[in-house]
Amino acid sequence: MHLEIDYPDVERDLNRWLPLVKWLLALPHYIVLFFLAILAFFAVILAWVAILITGRYPSAVRFRRRLRSLGPACKRLCLPPGNGPLPTLQPELM
């Protein structure tokens, strides 16, 4: 079984501006990826510092629980009450 594909007629079938258009459409994607990489870098540094200070990896569940324990002072940061209770975590044995 053989697959035969005709070579395109360069002058008639190919557009010379197409590579430029493709690169221009890719630029916003690269810009977003650049900023996401910077955010990921700072998140890793923040987690590393938290591990050095507390001795364990920061947990989003514990963070949300601490925000809720602050009471009305953190109304904007806390989750609305309709989300239900937070799951409890079993402590790990060392």
C-alpha positions as CSV (number, residue, x, y, z in Angstrom):
1,M,0.0,0.0,0.0
2,H,1.4,3.3,-1.1
3,L,0.3,6.8,-0.3
4,E,0.9,9.4,-3.0
5,I,0.5,13.1,-2.3
6,D,0.9,15.7,-5.0
7,Y,3.4,18.4,-4.3
8,P,1.6,21.8,-4.1
9,D,2.1,24.3,-6.8
10,V,4.1,26.9,-4.9
11,E,3.0,29.9,-7.0
12,R,-0.7,29.0,-7.1
13,D,-1.5,27.0,-3.9
14,L,0.7,28.5,-1.2
15,N,0.3,31.9,0.4
16,R,3.6,33.7,1.2
17,W,2.0,35.6,4.2
18,L,0.6,32.5,5.9
19,P,3.7,31.9,8.2
20,L,3.6,35.5,9.4
21,V,-0.1,35.2,10.2
22,K,0.5,32.0,12.1
23,W,3.2,33.6,14.2
24,L,1.0,36.7,14.8
25,L,-1.8,34.4,16.1
26,A,0.7,32.5,18.3
27,L,2.0,35.7,20.0
28,P,-0.9,36.1,22.5
29,H,-0.4,32.4,23.5
30,Y,3.3,32.9,24.1
31,I,2.6,36.0,26.2
32,V,0.1,34.2,28.4
33,L,2.5,31.3,28.8
34,F,5.2,33.7,29.8
35,F,3.2,35.2,32.6
36,L,1.9,31.8,33.7
37,A,5.5,30.6,34.0
38,I,6.4,33.6,36.1
39,L,3.4,32.9,38.4
40,A,4.4,29.3,38.7
41,F,8.0,30.2,39.6
42,F,6.8,32.5,42.4
43,A,4.3,29.8,43.6
44,V,7.1,27.3,43.8
45,I,9.3,29.8,45.7
46,L,6.4,30.6,48.1
47,A,5.8,26.9,48.7
48,W,9.5,26.3,49.3
49,V,9.6,29.1,51.9
50,A,6.5,27.7,53.6
51,I,8.0,24.3,53.8
52,L,11.2,25.7,55.3
53,I,9.1,27.6,58.0
54,T,6.4,25.1,58.8
55,G,8.1,21.8,57.9
56,R,5.2,20.6,55.7
57,Y,3.7,21.4,52.3
58,P,1.0,24.1,52.4
59,S,-2.5,22.7,52.0
60,A,-5.4,24.6,50.4
61,V,-7.9,23.0,52.7
62,R,-6.0,24.2,55.8
63,F,-5.7,27.7,54.2
64,R,-9.5,27.8,53.6
65,R,-10.1,26.6,57.2
66,R,-7.9,29.3,58.6
67,L,-9.7,32.0,56.5
68,R,-13.0,30.8,57.8
69,S,-11.8,30.8,61.4
70,L,-11.0,34.5,61.1
71,G,-14.7,35.2,61.0
72,P,-16.4,38.3,59.5
73,A,-13.1,40.1,58.9
74,C,-12.4,37.9,55.9
75,K,-15.9,37.8,54.3
76,R,-14.6,38.7,50.9
77,L,-11.9,36.0,51.0
78,C,-13.9,33.2,52.5
79,L,-16.0,30.8,50.5
80,P,-19.8,31.4,50.7
81,P,-21.6,29.2,53.2
82,G,-23.4,27.3,50.4
83,N,-20.4,25.2,49.6
84,G,-20.9,22.8,52.4
85,P,-18.4,21.7,55.1
86,L,-14.8,21.3,54.3
87,P,-13.4,17.7,54.3
88,T,-11.5,16.7,57.4
89,L,-8.0,15.4,57.0
90,Q,-6.5,12.5,59.0
91,P,-3.1,13.4,60.5
92,E,-0.3,11.4,59.0
93,L,1.7,9.1,61.3
94,M,5.4,9.9,61.5
